[in-house]
């Protein structure tokens, strides 16, 4: 899905093949039986995000016929999907909105400041229990959790961060196996192969400059000497053992540098993004459309890629046998078929189709939808499938388990003076002068924002001596997510221009008890999703977060005038009760606040890779689904643990590595 341009319903069932232009949408192919030719491909890939979009294009470019199925539409003409600064402004055309649980503890849920309620008259109200005082019939929906639902997946709706995970995040793929398929060294090789780096000197070790995936960072112009955020950044630098006067050197240096001790180093670096030189978002969509648009000299398609838009995969089809083999997929064509789509309604029509794969089916629906597709296909916990009358193909209890997310929380404060620099930008509204400048490669949109750097910290609870907290500063305060147009009650008043927030991301959280499971056998229905925050690892994660809160407060308290001292207001420990180290006199204030208010938006792990001795493993080291043949998973659900602060870079690299594995197995590498 996407933003400015919506297709009429009559054109909702669409196919875009390499034989047709990259923009216009043609009528769908008709369905048929295996061997028909019109609906049979070497590979079928469901989902066009960093995993699916990457492997689909790589297989097609290697000469294999590929059908790429995407539930959303192509919103390339939507300006909010092009300008990175417009993140979060894509609306219903690019986003599926899930409602999830953080916990089974209903009292903790009631205290969540961004709890969402559906009004009896329509629309949403956001606030704590008991809900909207004017509507006693409002329905408590839960925690709003948006995911990308358009060509390019969540790489179209994310903030664009391209930060490499720790080396150990790749080594864990080999756990329980004698075969070493994954290694950080090999993943760095893949990065140099696919990256088109726009911010370092050509030839810099550990980076690529001739690939397709564009990356960039902010330069020194982002941090003028007059910036009123610099004093707070200098205070943090000093606490991290850096020289405050060199702050701009630090925050413009490469955060993805290659080095033996990168994962243990604390400090401050530039945060890379998947954007081009002019800060236009670069995503799998670009690679897909480039592949579709490539022609031979005679005008025929160069690569055998077919793109099926507005098509919801309902299940994988299997050929029966001692070991069932995936032979295709069933899918529905139509716009807004899935109930997480804000535009869904009971009057939407759809048509059911089937397509067949000679070699493999590759599921890339993402951390929420991949386990749903597998479960609907008969792969998952036997008891769950029996409950919903789904014939069992492979009893894999780990499908939908191991749901993980990085804990996120802002430390919010007020400076002594206004630190927000006003400008005339209107984020795409008619006559936006900054958009006109962006088209020329100039202005605020053509550069990194306040979130263009990261501060990496290692708490006393760090696992394997690796840094475990990523601090960044967002353009506003990010407390979580809410549906578009919702009536917000928190904060009670808008944050004033003196507001500063250190956003914290807890890397390598120790809780893997989250669950995604279908609640019916209806493929248009959303699954039950519960992250079960702090069920496991609370004795590690909570003290680490509390230590990070104290560090953030200390940086604020020690900020030089006239900006500082900066007074922290969230978590709500009274300023008089915060000591010189940033520690609250009553630690329960911080503990309760973070237990109640942490959120996340980087889910992984629900179809995890694991060894033969791991009963919860869904995939083997080559990303093949256990218990069947001809089926793989290539997306963030495959990660055994959350890879670093932001999973986008890791998922692009996973997709590229998976491409090599599939081609190797096909004998074409």
ABEGO torsion letter per residue (X at the ends): XBAABBBBAAAABBBBBAABBAABBBBBBBBBBBGAGAABBABBBBEABAAAAAAAAAAAAAGBBBBBBBABBBAAABAAAABAAABGAAEAAABBBBBBBABABAAAAAABAABBBBBAAEEBBBEBOAEBAABAABBBAEBBBBBBBBBGEAAAABAGBBBBBBAAAAAAAABGBABBABBAAAAAAAAAAABBBAABBBGBBGBBAABABBBBBBBAAABBAABAAAAAAAAAAAAAGBBAAAAAAAAABBAABBBAAAAABBEBBBBBBBBBAAGBBBBAAAAAAAAAABBBAAGBBABBBBBBBGBBBABBBBBBEABBBBAEBBBBBEBGABAABAABBAABBBBBBBBBBAABBBBAAEAAAAAAAAAAAGBEBAAAAAAAGBBBABBBAABGBGBBBBBBBBBBBBBABBABBBBABAGGBBGBAAAAAAAAGBEAAABBBAAABBBBBBBAABBGGBBABBBBBBABBBAEBBBBGBBBAOBABBBBAABBBBBBBBBGBABAABBBBBABABAABBBBBBAGBGABGAAAAAAAAAAAAAAAAAAAAABBOAAOBBBBAOBABBAAABBAAGBBABAAAAAAAAAAABBBABBBGABBBBBAABAABABBAAGBBBGBBGBBBBBAAABABBBEABAAAAAAAAAAAAAAAAAAAAGAX
